[in-house]
Amino acid sequence: MGRGPQEGIEFRNLEWTTSDRVWGGSGLDVEPIPVAILSWDEESGASTTLLRLPPGWSTPGPEFHTVVQEDILLEGDISFDGREYTAPAYFCFPARHVHQRASTRNGALMLVTLSGPFDITYPG
């Protein structure tokens, strides 16, 4: 069936859960963070979510996914391997592209779209 239409979701009405509840068992190795699912395709596993990263949050190191990951930094800051970006900013990581450690000093709100099911690999 695929994803159904979303004719408007007001962010103030979002239902938040946590990353471990959404992606538990995928190999994700970070402290749980708030996640709001905007759209999910049960057939392909593709999704669009909002992530709220708390101040001081970081990944343990470089990582990659087997699907395309597109991110929009809506609020706050994010760094990849020490290069800091402030909102608004856009990122696209092709499947199997290794991106360096991610972190935020002041916290961030990220829109994340995945072209298939979430998985994560921490190389080497």
MMTF fields as JSON, N, C-alpha, C and O atoms, coordinates in Angstrom:
{
  "mmtfVersion": "1.0.0",
  "mmtfProducer": "UNKNOWN",
  "numBonds": 495,
  "numAtoms": 496,
  "numGroups": 124,
  "numChains": 1,
  "numModels": 1,
  "chainsPerModel": [1],
  "groupsPerChain": [124],
  "chainIdList": ["A"],
  "bondAtomList": [4, 2, 8, 6, 12, 10, 16, 14, 20, 18, 24, 22, 28, 26, 32, 30, 36, 34, 40, 38, 44, 42, 48, 46, 52, 50, 56, 54, 60, 58, 64, 62, 68, 66, 72, 70, 76, 74, 80, 78, 84, 82, 88, 86, 92, 90, 96, 94, 100, 98, 104, 102, 108, 106, 112, 110, 116, 114, 120, 118, 124, 122, 128, 126, 132, 130, 136, 134, 140, 138, 144, 142, 148, 146, 152, 150, 156, 154, 160, 158, 164, 162, 168, 166, 172, 170, 176, 174, 180, 178, 184, 182, 188, 186, 192, 190, 196, 194, 200, 198, 204, 202, 208, 206, 212, 210, 216, 214, 220, 218, 224, 222, 228, 226, 232, 230, 236, 234, 240, 238, 244, 242, 248, 246, 252, 250, 256, 254, 260, 258, 264, 262, 268, 266, 272, 270, 276, 274, 280, 278, 284, 282, 288, 286, 292, 290, 296, 294, 300, 298, 304, 302, 308, 306, 312, 310, 316, 314, 320, 318, 324, 322, 328, 326, 332, 330, 336, 334, 340, 338, 344, 342, 348, 346, 352, 350, 356, 354, 360, 358, 364, 362, 368, 366, 372, 370, 376, 374, 380, 378, 384, 382, 388, 386, 392, 390, 396, 394, 400, 398, 404, 402, 408, 406, 412, 410, 416, 414, 420, 418, 424, 422, 428, 426, 432, 430, 436, 434, 440, 438, 444, 442, 448, 446, 452, 450, 456, 454, 460, 458, 464, 462, 468, 466, 472, 470, 476, 474, 480, 478, 484, 482, 488, 486, 492, 490],
  "bondOrderList": [1, 1, 1, 1, 1, 1, 1, 1, 1, 1, 1, 1, 1, 1, 1, 1, 1, 1, 1, 1, 1, 1, 1, 1, 1, 1, 1, 1, 1, 1, 1, 1, 1, 1, 1, 1, 1, 1, 1, 1, 1, 1, 1, 1, 1, 1, 1, 1, 1, 1, 1, 1, 1, 1, 1, 1, 1, 1, 1, 1, 1, 1, 1, 1, 1, 1, 1, 1, 1, 1, 1, 1, 1, 1, 1, 1, 1, 1, 1, 1, 1, 1, 1, 1, 1, 1, 1, 1, 1, 1, 1, 1, 1, 1, 1, 1, 1, 1, 1, 1, 1, 1, 1, 1, 1, 1, 1, 1, 1, 1, 1, 1, 1, 1, 1, 1, 1, 1, 1, 1, 1, 1, 1],
  "groupList": [{"groupName": "MET", "atomNameList": ["N", "CA", "C", "O"], "elementList": ["N", "C", "C", "O"], "formalChargeList": [0, 0, 0, 0], "bondAtomList": [1, 0, 2, 1, 3, 2], "bondOrderList": [1, 1, 2], "singleLetterCode": "M", "chemCompType": "L-PEPTIDE LINKING"}, {"groupName": "GLY", "atomNameList": ["N", "CA", "C", "O"], "elementList": ["N", "C", "C", "O"], "formalChargeList": [0, 0, 0, 0], "bondAtomList": [1, 0, 2, 1, 3, 2], "bondOrderList": [1, 1, 2], "singleLetterCode": "G", "chemCompType": "PEPTIDE LINKING"}, {"groupName": "ARG", "atomNameList": ["N", "CA", "C", "O"], "elementList": ["N", "C", "C", "O"], "formalChargeList": [0, 0, 0, 0], "bondAtomList": [1, 0, 2, 1, 3, 2], "bondOrderList": [1, 1, 2], "singleLetterCode": "R", "chemCompType": "L-PEPTIDE LINKING"}, {"groupName": "PRO", "atomNameList": ["N", "CA", "C", "O"], "elementList": ["N", "C", "C", "O"], "formalChargeList": [0, 0, 0, 0], "bondAtomList": [1, 0, 2, 1, 3, 2], "bondOrderList": [1, 1, 2], "singleLetterCode": "P", "chemCompType": "L-PEPTIDE LINKING"}, {"groupName": "GLN", "atomNameList": ["N", "CA", "C", "O"], "elementList": ["N", "C", "C", "O"], "formalChargeList": [0, 0, 0, 0], "bondAtomList": [1, 0, 2, 1, 3, 2], "bondOrderList": [1, 1, 2], "singleLetterCode": "Q", "chemCompType": "L-PEPTIDE LINKING"}, {"groupName": "GLU", "atomNameList": ["N", "CA", "C", "O"], "elementList": ["N", "C", "C", "O"], "formalChargeList": [0, 0, 0, 0], "bondAtomList": [1, 0, 2, 1, 3, 2], "bondOrderList": [1, 1, 2], "singleLetterCode": "E", "chemCompType": "L-PEPTIDE LINKING"}, {"groupName": "ILE", "atomNameList": ["N", "CA", "C", "O"], "elementList": ["N", "C", "C", "O"], "formalChargeList": [0, 0, 0, 0], "bondAtomList": [1, 0, 2, 1, 3, 2], "bondOrderList": [1, 1, 2], "singleLetterCode": "I", "chemCompType": "L-PEPTIDE LINKING"}, {"groupName": "PHE", "atomNameList": ["N", "CA", "C", "O"], "elementList": ["N", "C", "C", "O"], "formalChargeList": [0, 0, 0, 0], "bondAtomList": [1, 0, 2, 1, 3, 2], "bondOrderList": [1, 1, 2], "singleLetterCode": "F", "chemCompType": "L-PEPTIDE LINKING"}, {"groupName": "ASN", "atomNameList": ["N", "CA", "C", "O"], "elementList": ["N", "C", "C", "O"], "formalChargeList": [0, 0, 0, 0], "bondAtomList": [1, 0, 2, 1, 3, 2], "bondOrderList": [1, 1, 2], "singleLetterCode": "N", "chemCompType": "L-PEPTIDE LINKING"}, {"groupName": "LEU", "atomNameList": ["N", "CA", "C", "O"], "elementList": ["N", "C", "C", "O"], "formalChargeList": [0, 0, 0, 0], "bondAtomList": [1, 0, 2, 1, 3, 2], "bondOrderList": [1, 1, 2], "singleLetterCode": "L", "chemCompType": "L-PEPTIDE LINKING"}, {"groupName": "TRP", "atomNameList": ["N", "CA", "C", "O"], "elementList": ["N", "C", "C", "O"], "formalChargeList": [0, 0, 0, 0], "bondAtomList": [1, 0, 2, 1, 3, 2], "bondOrderList": [1, 1, 2], "singleLetterCode": "W", "chemCompType": "L-PEPTIDE LINKING"}, {"groupName": "THR", "atomNameList": ["N", "CA", "C", "O"], "elementList": ["N", "C", "C", "O"], "formalChargeList": [0, 0, 0, 0], "bondAtomList": [1, 0, 2, 1, 3, 2], "bondOrderList": [1, 1, 2], "singleLetterCode": "T", "chemCompType": "L-PEPTIDE LINKING"}, {"groupName": "SER", "atomNameList": ["N", "CA", "C", "O"], "elementList": ["N", "C", "C", "O"], "formalChargeList": [0, 0, 0, 0], "bondAtomList": [1, 0, 2, 1, 3, 2], "bondOrderList": [1, 1, 2], "singleLetterCode": "S", "chemCompType": "L-PEPTIDE LINKING"}, {"groupName": "ASP", "atomNameList": ["N", "CA", "C", "O"], "elementList": ["N", "C", "C", "O"], "formalChargeList": [0, 0, 0, 0], "bondAtomList": [1, 0, 2, 1, 3, 2], "bondOrderList": [1, 1, 2], "singleLetterCode": "D", "chemCompType": "L-PEPTIDE LINKING"}, {"groupName": "VAL", "atomNameList": ["N", "CA", "C", "O"], "elementList": ["N", "C", "C", "O"], "formalChargeList": [0, 0, 0, 0], "bondAtomList": [1, 0, 2, 1, 3, 2], "bondOrderList": [1, 1, 2], "singleLetterCode": "V", "chemCompType": "L-PEPTIDE LINKING"}, {"groupName": "ALA", "atomNameList": ["N", "CA", "C", "O"], "elementList": ["N", "C", "C", "O"], "formalChargeList": [0, 0, 0, 0], "bondAtomList": [1, 0, 2, 1, 3, 2], "bondOrderList": [1, 1, 2], "singleLetterCode": "A", "chemCompType": "L-PEPTIDE LINKING"}, {"groupName": "HIS", "atomNameList": ["N", "CA", "C", "O"], "elementList": ["N", "C", "C", "O"], "formalChargeList": [0, 0, 0, 0], "bondAtomList": [1, 0, 2, 1, 3, 2], "bondOrderList": [1, 1, 2], "singleLetterCode": "H", "chemCompType": "L-PEPTIDE LINKING"}, {"groupName": "TYR", "atomNameList": ["N", "CA", "C", "O"], "elementList": ["N", "C", "C", "O"], "formalChargeList": [0, 0, 0, 0], "bondAtomList": [1, 0, 2, 1, 3, 2], "bondOrderList": [1, 1, 2], "singleLetterCode": "Y", "chemCompType": "L-PEPTIDE LINKING"}, {"groupName": "CYS", "atomNameList": ["N", "CA", "C", "O"], "elementList": ["N", "C", "C", "O"], "formalChargeList": [0, 0, 0, 0], "bondAtomList": [1, 0, 2, 1, 3, 2], "bondOrderList": [1, 1, 2], "singleLetterCode": "C", "chemCompType": "L-PEPTIDE LINKING"}],
  "groupTypeList": [0, 1, 2, 1, 3, 4, 5, 1, 6, 5, 7, 2, 8, 9, 5, 10, 11, 11, 12, 13, 2, 14, 10, 1, 1, 12, 1, 9, 13, 14, 5, 3, 6, 3, 14, 15, 6, 9, 12, 10, 13, 5, 5, 12, 1, 15, 12, 11, 11, 9, 9, 2, 9, 3, 3, 1, 10, 12, 11, 3, 1, 3, 5, 7, 16, 11, 14, 14, 4, 5, 13, 6, 9, 9, 5, 1, 13, 6, 12, 7, 13, 1, 2, 5, 17, 11, 15, 3, 15, 17, 7, 18, 7, 3, 15, 2, 16, 14, 16, 4, 2, 15, 12, 11, 2, 8, 1, 15, 9, 0, 9, 14, 11, 9, 12, 1, 3, 7, 13, 6, 11, 17, 3, 1],
  "groupIdList": [1, 2, 3, 4, 5, 6, 7, 8, 9, 10, 11, 12, 13, 14, 15, 16, 17, 18, 19, 20, 21, 22, 23, 24, 25, 26, 27, 28, 29, 30, 31, 32, 33, 34, 35, 36, 37, 38, 39, 40, 41, 42, 43, 44, 45, 46, 47, 48, 49, 50, 51, 52, 53, 54, 55, 56, 57, 58, 59, 60, 61, 62, 63, 64, 65, 66, 67, 68, 69, 70, 71, 72, 73, 74, 75, 76, 77, 78, 79, 80, 81, 82, 83, 84, 85, 86, 87, 88, 89, 90, 91, 92, 93, 94, 95, 96, 97, 98, 99, 100, 101, 102, 103, 104, 105, 106, 107, 108, 109, 110, 111, 112, 113, 114, 115, 116, 117, 118, 119, 120, 121, 122, 123, 124],
  "secStructList": [7, 7, 7, 7, 7, 7, 7, 7, 7, 7, 4, 4, 4, 7, 7, 7, 3, 3, 2, 2, 2, 2, 2, 6, 6, 1, 7, 7, 7, 1, 7, 7, 7, 3, 3, 3, 3, 3, 3, 3, 7, 6, 6, 6, 7, 7, 3, 3, 3, 3, 3, 3, 3, 7, 6, 6, 7, 5, 7, 1, 1, 7, 5, 5, 7, 1, 1, 7, 3, 3, 3, 3, 3, 3, 3, 3, 3, 3, 3, 3, 6, 6, 3, 3, 3, 3, 1, 1, 3, 3, 3, 3, 3, 7, 6, 6, 7, 7, 5, 7, 7, 3, 3, 7, 1, 1, 7, 3, 3, 3, 3, 3, 3, 3, 1, 1, 7, 7, 7, 7, 5, 7, 7, 7],
  "xCoordList": [0.817, 0.0, 0.857, 0.497, 1.99, 2.828, 2.356, 1.418, 3.031, 2.671, 1.377, 1.148, 0.549, -0.662, -0.36, 0.697, -1.269, -1.046, -1.091, -1.821, -0.309, -0.339, -0.708, 0.103, -1.891, -2.378, -2.082, -2.606, -1.266, -0.873, -0.798, -1.782, 0.363, 0.569, 1.122, 2.201, 0.389, 0.875, 1.816, 1.458, 3.021, 4.049, 3.619, 4.058, 2.792, 2.366, 1.491, 1.292, 0.962, 0.09, 0.785, 0.124, 2.089, 2.816, 2.784, 2.752, 2.792, 2.949, 4.411, 4.905, 5.097, 6.518, 6.682, 5.917, 7.689, 8.085, 9.608, 10.174, 10.267, 11.728, 12.367, 11.751, 13.614, 14.352, 14.463, 14.408, 14.615, 14.726, 13.404, 13.409, 12.284, 10.981, 10.746, 10.114, 11.258, 11.063, 12.057, 11.679, 13.344, 14.403, 15.141, 16.24, 14.586, 15.233, 15.562, 14.778, 16.699, 17.116, 17.823, 18.211, 18.0, 18.639, 20.15, 20.842, 20.658, 22.079, 22.392, 23.561, 21.377, 21.562, 22.224, 21.749, 23.331, 24.126, 24.227, 25.324, 23.08, 23.036, 21.972, 21.095, 22.066, 21.014, 19.701, 19.701, 18.58, 17.298, 17.02, 17.299, 16.461, 16.102, 14.642, 14.109, 13.981, 12.605, 12.503, 13.291, 11.501, 11.238, 9.741, 8.926, 9.383, 7.996, 7.947, 8.654, 7.115, 6.972, 5.957, 4.801, 6.411, 5.52, 4.905, 3.738, 5.693, 5.229, 6.046, 7.255, 5.365, 6.036, 5.399, 4.175, 6.223, 5.749, 6.013, 7.164, 4.964, 5.14, 5.721, 6.39, 5.488, 6.015, 7.518, 8.251, 7.985, 9.401, 10.232, 11.456, 9.582, 10.295, 10.742, 11.333, 10.469, 10.83, 10.079, 8.95, 10.725, 10.097, 10.571, 11.625, 9.75, 10.121, 9.815, 8.693, 10.825, 10.678, 11.297, 12.113, 10.894, 11.555, 12.332, 11.838, 13.552, 14.383, 14.694, 15.065, 14.545, 14.923, 16.185, 16.139, 17.314, 18.604, 18.88, 18.881, 19.11, 19.357, 20.762, 21.639, 20.986, 22.332, 23.348, 23.1, 24.49, 25.561, 25.428, 26.298, 24.37, 24.152, 25.22, 25.699, 25.59, 26.517, 26.361, 25.849, 26.813, 26.906, 28.249, 29.143, 28.416, 29.681, 30.838, 31.997, 30.552, 31.615, 31.025, 29.826, 31.847, 31.346, 30.28, 30.274, 29.378, 28.31, 27.845, 28.126, 27.116, 26.44, 25.168, 24.96, 24.324, 23.056, 23.035, 23.749, 22.234, 22.151, 21.112, 20.871, 20.501, 19.517, 19.951, 20.826, 19.34, 19.611, 19.016, 17.882, 19.808, 19.365, 19.456, 20.521, 18.336, 18.326, 17.892, 16.912, 18.641, 18.372, 18.207, 18.902, 17.286, 17.182, 17.284, 16.481, 18.272, 18.438, 17.491, 17.72, 16.426, 15.397, 15.709, 15.437, 16.282, 16.636, 17.951, 18.26, 18.717, 19.899, 21.153, 21.332, 22.033, 23.324, 23.613, 23.11, 24.429, 24.913, 26.316, 26.618, 27.17, 28.539, 28.774, 28.305, 29.5, 29.978, 31.488, 32.073, 32.126, 33.582, 34.178, 35.204, 33.508, 34.032, 33.609, 33.854, 32.984, 32.501, 31.079, 30.178, 30.876, 29.58, 28.694, 29.148, 27.411, 26.389, 25.301, 25.023, 24.69, 23.551, 22.338, 22.462, 21.168, 19.916, 19.676, 19.996, 19.112, 18.725, 19.885, 20.721, 19.927, 20.962, 20.412, 19.538, 20.934, 20.484, 21.664, 22.786, 21.398, 22.42, 21.816, 20.645, 22.598, 22.176, 23.317, 24.431, 23.035, 24.023, 23.549, 22.603, 24.196, 23.808, 23.96, 24.673, 23.289, 23.395, 24.86, 25.626, 25.235, 26.586, 27.653, 28.84, 27.248, 28.2, 28.476, 27.55, 29.735, 30.113, 30.184, 30.971, 29.345, 29.495, 30.132, 29.933, 30.893, 31.671, 30.764, 29.562, 31.353, 30.647, 29.803, 30.279, 28.557, 27.651, 27.496, 27.473, 27.391, 27.175, 26.493, 26.495, 25.91, 25.305, 25.705, 25.695, 26.05, 26.396, 25.144, 24.994, 24.238, 23.083, 21.764, 20.723, 21.798, 20.575, 20.133, 20.585, 19.236, 18.801, 17.451, 17.068, 16.745, 15.543, 15.856, 16.132, 15.813, 16.179, 14.985, 14.283, 14.763, 13.831, 14.661, 15.585, 14.349, 15.147, 14.25, 13.214, 14.659, 13.947, 14.867, 16.009, 14.365, 15.105, 14.364, 13.136, 15.121, 14.5, 14.081, 13.477, 14.388, 14.025, 14.127, 14.184, 14.152, 14.161, 15.431, 16.516, 15.278, 16.414, 17.331, 16.893, 18.593, 19.64, 20.87, 20.951, 21.808, 22.993, 24.205, 24.117, 25.318, 26.571, 27.634, 27.775, 28.377, 29.502, 30.772, 31.186, 31.396, 32.545, 33.759, 33.964, 34.55, 35.841, 36.164, 37.319],
  "yCoordList": [-1.197, 0.0, 1.256, 2.236, 1.26, 2.451, 3.479, 3.258, 4.598, 5.686, 6.342, 6.545, 6.664, 7.419, 8.907, 9.324, 9.708, 11.151, 11.737, 11.257, 12.764, 13.541, 14.966, 15.674, 15.368, 16.652, 17.784, 18.887, 17.525, 18.571, 18.04, 17.54, 18.153, 17.765, 18.995, 19.483, 19.479, 20.615, 20.088, 19.207, 20.639, 20.132, 20.204, 19.383, 21.143, 21.249, 20.062, 19.825, 19.309, 18.177, 16.822, 15.783, 16.829, 15.583, 14.655, 15.091, 13.362, 12.351, 11.925, 11.42, 12.125, 11.792, 10.455, 10.105, 9.716, 8.467, 8.532, 9.625, 7.414, 7.437, 6.563, 5.64, 6.885, 6.176, 4.684, 3.887, 4.288, 2.856, 2.13, 0.947, 2.815, 2.207, 2.097, 1.147, 3.074, 3.073, 2.155, 1.373, 2.246, 1.526, 0.521, 0.098, 0.135, -0.841, -2.115, -2.564, -2.689, -3.903, -3.675, -4.636, -2.414, -2.107, -1.931, -1.745, -1.989, -1.752, -0.328, 0.018, 0.506, 1.898, 1.954, 1.336, 2.699, 2.743, 4.168, 4.708, 4.773, 6.112, 6.103, 5.239, 7.075, 7.24, 7.532, 8.246, 6.999, 7.27, 8.767, 9.536, 9.159, 10.553, 10.607, 9.611, 11.761, 11.891, 11.822, 12.431, 11.056, 10.862, 11.02, 10.507, 11.727, 11.821, 11.297, 11.795, 10.299, 9.716, 10.538, 10.673, 11.085, 11.858, 10.979, 11.146, 10.041, 9.174, 7.891, 7.917, 6.751, 5.458, 4.576, 4.455, 3.962, 3.027, 1.616, 1.183, 0.903, -0.429, -1.41, -2.362, -1.212, -2.128, -1.967, -2.955, -0.734, -0.499, -0.175, -0.309, 0.248, 0.685, 2.135, 2.639, 2.822, 4.235, 5.054, 4.73, 6.121, 6.921, 8.365, 8.691, 9.209, 10.593, 10.836, 10.619, 11.29, 11.488, 12.818, 13.401, 13.269, 14.39, 13.819, 12.956, 14.305, 13.917, 15.159, 16.192, 15.064, 16.162, 15.717, 14.857, 16.319, 15.971, 16.901, 18.12, 16.368, 17.22, 17.817, 17.274, 18.924, 19.498, 18.454, 17.69, 18.434, 17.506, 16.122, 15.279, 15.861, 14.543, 14.264, 15.183, 12.987, 12.607, 11.131, 10.35, 10.765, 9.358, 8.845, 9.644, 7.518, 6.996, 7.104, 7.016, 7.291, 7.364, 7.406, 7.643, 7.179, 7.15, 6.06, 5.069, 6.267, 5.306, 5.374, 6.334, 4.32, 4.37, 3.54, 2.733, 3.769, 3.057, 2.422, 2.879, 1.382, 0.742, 1.412, 0.959, 2.476, 3.244, 4.707, 5.123, 5.472, 6.909, 7.594, 7.32, 8.491, 9.283, 10.755, 11.237, 11.465, 12.905, 13.577, 13.174, 14.612, 15.338, 16.815, 17.379, 17.431, 18.892, 19.32, 18.916, 20.133, 20.718, 21.915, 22.941, 21.773, 22.813, 23.843, 25.032, 23.373, 24.25, 23.763, 22.572, 24.685, 24.315, 24.149, 24.811, 23.239, 23.024, 21.535, 20.747, 21.161, 19.787, 19.842, 20.676, 18.96, 18.863, 17.459, 16.478, 17.376, 16.104, 16.179, 16.956, 15.369, 15.327, 16.719, 17.078, 17.496, 18.796, 19.956, 21.105, 19.709, 20.807, 21.125, 20.304, 22.328, 22.686, 23.407, 24.245, 23.046, 23.678, 24.203, 23.61, 25.312, 25.841, 25.864, 25.962, 25.771, 25.719, 27.03, 28.114, 26.9, 25.691, 25.133, 25.886, 23.81, 23.151, 21.815, 21.214, 21.365, 20.121, 19.176, 19.607, 17.878, 16.843, 15.673, 15.345, 15.048, 13.833, 12.832, 13.116, 11.671, 10.608, 9.423, 8.735, 9.173, 8.027, 6.717, 6.66, 5.692, 4.381, 3.973, 4.096, 3.491, 3.005, 4.104, 3.802, 5.363, 6.47, 6.619, 6.78, 6.563, 6.7, 8.193, 8.939, 8.613, 9.98, 9.914, 8.962, 10.933, 10.964, 11.165, 11.39, 11.081, 11.259, 12.529, 13.581, 12.43, 13.576, 14.004, 13.167, 15.303, 15.812, 17.169, 17.828, 17.569, 18.892, 19.51, 18.844, 20.772, 21.479, 21.938, 21.706, 22.595, 23.248, 22.523, 22.981, 21.392, 20.665, 20.975, 21.946, 20.136, 20.305, 19.636, 18.704, 20.144, 19.511, 19.155, 20.034, 17.846, 17.356, 16.652, 15.881, 16.93, 16.167, 15.124, 15.482, 13.843, 12.757, 11.897, 11.405, 11.719, 10.854, 9.715, 9.94, 8.496, 7.297, 6.641, 6.561, 6.165, 5.571, 4.117, 3.516, 3.552, 2.175, 1.983, 2.961, 0.728, 0.471, 0.982, 0.938, 1.463, 1.968, 0.817, -0.194, 0.996, 0.121, 0.989, 2.096, 0.49, 1.303, 0.387, -0.671, 0.812, 0.094, 1.079, 2.162, 0.695, 1.482, 0.781, -0.221, 1.289, 0.597, 0.643, 1.588, -0.42, -0.544, -0.269, -0.411],
  "zCoordList": [0.0, 0.0, 0.0, -0.653, 0.716, 0.742, 1.744, 2.509, 1.715, 2.628, 2.182, 0.99, 3.136, 2.833, 2.837, 3.313, 2.316, 2.297, 3.711, 4.578, 3.913, 5.159, 4.749, 4.152, 5.061, 4.591, 5.549, 5.393, 6.517, 7.45, 8.862, 9.407, 9.442, 10.836, 11.546, 11.212, 12.507, 13.282, 14.353, 15.135, 14.379, 15.287, 16.746, 17.552, 17.1, 18.499, 18.917, 20.108, 17.92, 18.211, 18.033, 18.032, 17.884, 17.645, 18.851, 20.002, 18.549, 19.595, 19.582, 18.574, 20.694, 20.801, 21.495, 22.394, 21.066, 21.696, 21.829, 21.812, 21.958, 22.083, 21.004, 20.471, 20.707, 19.656, 19.936, 19.0, 21.182, 21.472, 21.224, 20.883, 21.388, 21.1, 19.597, 19.134, 18.827, 17.369, 16.679, 15.807, 17.068, 16.359, 17.238, 16.88, 18.349, 19.217, 18.457, 17.621, 18.74, 18.065, 16.746, 16.081, 16.352, 15.062, 15.189, 14.188, 16.416, 16.623, 17.032, 17.199, 17.198, 17.6, 18.964, 19.916, 19.061, 20.287, 20.816, 20.958, 21.106, 21.711, 22.801, 22.827, 23.695, 24.693, 23.978, 22.975, 24.468, 23.817, 23.713, 24.633, 22.563, 22.313, 21.877, 21.388, 22.048, 21.586, 20.066, 19.342, 19.599, 18.172, 17.928, 18.695, 16.863, 16.414, 14.985, 14.109, 14.757, 13.422, 12.639, 13.041, 11.511, 10.652, 9.571, 9.217, 9.047, 7.974, 7.999, 8.231, 7.755, 7.778, 6.72, 6.661, 5.887, 4.871, 5.374, 5.431, 5.737, 6.305, 5.301, 5.703, 4.002, 2.984, 2.806, 2.819, 2.639, 2.343, 3.575, 3.55, 4.652, 5.839, 5.774, 6.728, 4.657, 4.523, 5.57, 5.939, 6.041, 7.093, 7.052, 6.507, 7.649, 7.923, 9.391, 9.848, 10.124, 11.563, 11.983, 11.268, 13.136, 13.805, 14.974, 15.701, 15.15, 16.286, 17.101, 16.545, 18.407, 19.293, 20.026, 20.906, 19.647, 20.238, 21.417, 21.24, 22.599, 23.761, 23.715, 23.044, 24.418, 24.48, 24.93, 25.863, 24.258, 24.593, 23.982, 24.199, 23.226, 22.618, 21.563, 20.899, 21.413, 20.336, 20.011, 20.813, 18.815, 18.439, 18.934, 19.215, 19.048, 19.565, 18.579, 18.985, 17.304, 16.297, 14.905, 14.751, 13.88, 12.511, 12.357, 13.087, 11.388, 11.152, 9.71, 8.993, 9.29, 7.998, 8.055, 8.96, 7.05, 6.904, 5.52, 4.628, 5.322, 4.009, 3.119, 2.0, 3.6, 2.832, 2.792, 3.551, 1.913, 1.835, 3.064, 3.46, 3.66, 4.807, 4.419, 4.033, 4.524, 4.299, 5.594, 6.22, 5.988, 7.229, 6.943, 6.098, 7.651, 7.668, 9.124, 9.966, 9.401, 10.722, 10.801, 10.16, 11.592, 11.693, 12.771, 12.607, 13.873, 14.994, 15.588, 15.544, 16.14, 16.899, 16.065, 15.043, 16.527, 15.88, 15.801, 16.602, 14.827, 14.698, 14.134, 13.28, 14.607, 14.105, 13.578, 14.154, 12.485, 11.969, 11.961, 11.206, 12.802, 12.917, 13.154, 12.577, 14.019, 14.398, 13.527, 13.895, 12.385, 11.538, 11.942, 11.773, 12.48, 13.049, 12.04, 11.26, 12.087, 11.256, 12.178, 13.221, 11.793, 12.536, 11.614, 10.393, 12.229, 11.462, 10.723, 11.212, 9.549, 8.842, 8.017, 7.518, 7.881, 7.078, 6.575, 7.201, 5.445, 4.803, 4.635, 4.368, 4.795, 4.636, 3.869, 4.059, 3.013, 2.319, 2.383, 1.944, 2.927, 3.048, 2.209, 2.596, 1.061, 0.24, 1.028, 2.03, 0.565, 1.205, 1.315, 0.359, 2.484, 2.816, 2.885, 3.013, 2.804, 2.979, 4.479, 5.274, 4.85, 6.251, 6.591, 6.009, 7.546, 8.047, 9.418, 10.173, 9.722, 10.961, 12.162, 12.023, 13.326, 14.599, 14.549, 14.122, 14.984, 15.052, 16.505, 17.407, 16.724, 18.076, 17.999, 16.959, 19.121, 19.231, 20.563, 21.599, 20.523, 21.767, 22.494, 23.694, 21.757, 22.367, 22.155, 22.624, 21.449, 21.125, 19.714, 19.108, 19.189, 17.804, 17.584, 18.292, 16.579, 16.057, 14.61, 13.793, 14.293, 12.968, 12.331, 12.985, 11.04, 10.229, 9.49, 8.761, 9.663, 9.083, 8.208, 8.655, 6.947, 6.014, 5.609, 5.206, 5.719, 5.316, 4.159, 4.169, 3.147, 1.965, 2.177, 1.288, 3.321, 3.644, 5.133, 5.877, 5.594, 7.038, 7.704, 7.125, 8.92, 9.685, 10.076, 10.624, 9.786, 10.293, 10.488, 9.957, 11.236, 11.51, 11.691, 12.313, 11.142, 11.295, 11.749, 11.183, 12.772, 13.254, 12.751, 13.334, 11.681, 11.106, 12.03, 12.792, 11.925, 12.507, 13.855, 14.254]
}
